[in-house]
């Protein structure tokens, strides 16, 4: 009994310690965001009063346009990726057509090509299509590139669904599109939510591609806007760290609302982490 209790305490104590170490940087960031310049220089690592919540007002006035741009970019991208991926994965999983398997293997073979190798030809294509400094210059490559992994995962999930369900729907006169939207997609909410979260994380945090395509500050996403924001508040640390806190809030809120579906999608067996 003593050994059991000791093992329980060690296991949960280790988990608590690791969780605390994970959250510690965010608590430090939150503490620094509430200081003025004097407090930052003299009491950097301790909690000091009064709190300067005006740092958040100053930071929000500068950073809100970049957050909105990231919402537009990530929102349109995730809708486009999931829509085209579902429409492509369903026939690859549940329909028969000429060279079906070869088309599928050709698509997933693109997963073996590192993204960095496609930057130069992709940038040349964007220049020829006159998409620099435009939403399409960001949406197009994100939607095209994000589909590959989603098709791979969704095709595996759709293939695992029982064939009898599809046969019954076809006997009742259901078209393939009706089967997809009426039966398959409602059963795939967890895996679609997981892919959506992963896609949003990828586009929200991406820095290299927006840096190459966007030079107009009105179109800059948050990843680029933070660099401009940092230059504005080089020595005014309070608003700078307040901006970093604000920038982290959307993803935290997203995971809070999608955490249940995200965990269900990971545990469904379609994604092996």
N, C-alpha and C positions, 0 to 999 in steps of 0.2 A: 504493500500500500504506500509506504514511504517512497519507494523507488518510482512508483507511478506518479505521485504528486510532484516529486523532484523533476521528472522528465517533463511533466505538464508545465511546470513553472519555467524550466529552461527553454522549452519550445516557444511558449507564448512570450516570455521575456525577450527572446531573440527577435521574434516578429515585431514586438513593440519597439525595440531599439532600432531595428532597420527602418520601420515606419517613421520614427522620430527623425532619424538621419535624412530620410527622404524629404520630409517636410521642413527641416531646419533651414535650408536656403530660402524657401519662400517666406518663412517668418522673419528672417534677417532682412529680406527685400522689403517686406511690409514695414518693418521697424525703420529702415532707412528712408522710406518714402514719406515719413511723417516728421522729418527733421528739417530745420533750416540750416543754413551754412555753418553757423556757430556751433550748433548742436552736433552737426556732422563732424566737425574738426575736433571737438572736445569730448563728446560722449558718443562716439560712433557705434560701439558694440553694446551699449546699454539702453534701456528704455528711458527716454527723457521727456520731460513735460515743459511747455504745453505741446500737444500734437498740432501739427500744421496741416490741416485738411485742405487749405487753399492750394497746396501743391497739386492736388488732384484736379482742381478746377483749371489751373494753368496747363497741366498736362493734357486734360481732355480737350481743351480748345485747340490744341495743336494736333493731337493724334486721332481725333474722331474721324476725319476724312480718310485716313489710311485704313482704319478699321472698317469703314463702310466699303471701301474698295475691295478689301479682302473678303467681305461678305458677298459682294457681287461676283468676284472671281470664283471663290470656292462654291457658292451656291449654284451658279449656272453650270460649273464643271461637274459637280456631283450629280446633278439631275441628268446632264447629258451622258455622263459615263454609265450610270445605272440604267438609263433608258436603252441606250444602244447595246449595252452588255447583255441585258435580259433578252432583247430581240435577237441577238446573235447566239446566245448560249442555248436558247430553247430549241431551235432547229438542229443544232449540233448534238443535242442530248436526246431529243424525242422524235425526230423526223429522219427519214431516209432519203438521201439524194446522192447524186454522182460525186465521187471523190470526197465524201463527207469526212472520213478519218484523215485524209491527207490535208484537207483545208484546216482541220482542227490542229494537227501537229505543226502546220506551217504557222499558225497564229501563236501557239504557245512557244515555238522556237524563238520568237522575238524576246521572250523573257531572258534569254541567254546573252542578249546584246546589252552591254552597260549603257546607261543613259548618257554618260559623258562622251561616248563615241558618236552619238547622234547630234550633239550640239551644233557642230559646224555646218553639216548639211541641212539641218533643220532651220538654222538661222538664215542660211542662204535661201531656203524656200520661202521663209517669212518675208525676206527682203524682196524677192521677185513678185510675191503676191501683194506687196505694198501693205503689209499688216503691222509694220512697226508703229509703236505708240498707239495701239488700238486694243480694245477688248478682245477682238478676234485673234490677235497675236498671242494672247495668253490662253484663251478658251480652247482654240483649235488643237494645239499640241497637248494640252492637259487632257482633253477628252479623248483624243486619239491614243495617247500613251497609257492612260489609265484603264482603258478597256481590256488590255491583254490579261492582266492578273484577274480582273473581275470575271471575264469569260471563262478562264480556267477554273475558278472556284464555283461559279454558278453552273457550269456545265456538269461538274462532278455532283453537285447537289441535286440538280434536276434529274440526272440519270439515276439517282438513288431512290426517287419516288416510285411507288408501285405502278406497274404497267396497267393493272386492272382498272385503276382510277381513270386513266386516259382512255382506255377502251370503252368504258361505260359512258364517258362524256361524248365520245365520237358517235356511239350508238344513238345517243339522245339528240344528235344533230349539231353538236357544238363545233364551231370552227376552231382552228388552231389558235387564233388570236383570243377567242373567247375562253378557251381552256387556259391559255397563258395568264390572262388578266383575271379570270374568275376563280381559278383553282390553284395554279402554280404559284403565282406571286403572293397570295395570302398565306400560303404555307411556307414562304421563304422570307418572311418579314425579319426574322432574327439575322439571317445571313446577309440580307440586303442592308440592314442597319449597320452591321459590322463593316461591310465593304464601304458604306457611306462614310462612317467615322474615319476609317483608314485613309480614304481618298481626301477628305477634308483636312486631315492632319498633314498629308503630303503637300497639298496645294497651299495651305495656310502658312506653312513654315518654309516653303521653297524660296530660295534667295537668288540662285544662279540664273535661272531662266528669266524672271522679271528684270534682273539687272541687265541682261543682254537686250531685251525687247523694249523696255519702257524707260524713257528719259523724261517724259512729261510728269511733273509732280502731281497733277490732278488724277493720274491713273495709277500712281504707285500703290502697291499693296503694303500691308503692315510690315512685312519683312524688310522692304526698302525704306519705308517711312521711318522706321526706328533709327536707321542710320542718319537720316536728315534730322530727326528729332534729337539725336545724341549730339550733333554738331551745334544745335541751338542752345543746349543746356550743358555745355562742356564742364563748366565749373559750378553750376547750380544743381547740386546733386539731388535735392528733394524732389523737384518736378521730374527729373530724369528717372529716378526709381519709381515714382508714382506712375509714370508712363509705362514702365515695364510691368507694373502690377495690373494696370488697366488692360494691357495687351494680352495678359495671360488669362483674364477672366472669361472671354468667350469660349475658349477650349475647355476650361474647367466646367462651365455651365453645360456645354455640349455633352461632356462625358457624364455629368450628373444625370441628365435626362436620358441618355442613351446607354448607360452602363448595363442595365438589365439585358437589353437586346444584344449588346456587345459581348457580354459573357456567354449568353445563350448561343450566339453565333460561333464563338471560339470553341465551345464545348460540343457543338453539333457534329464535329468530326470532319467538316469540310475544310477547315483551316487548321493546319498543324503548326503550332508555334514552337 
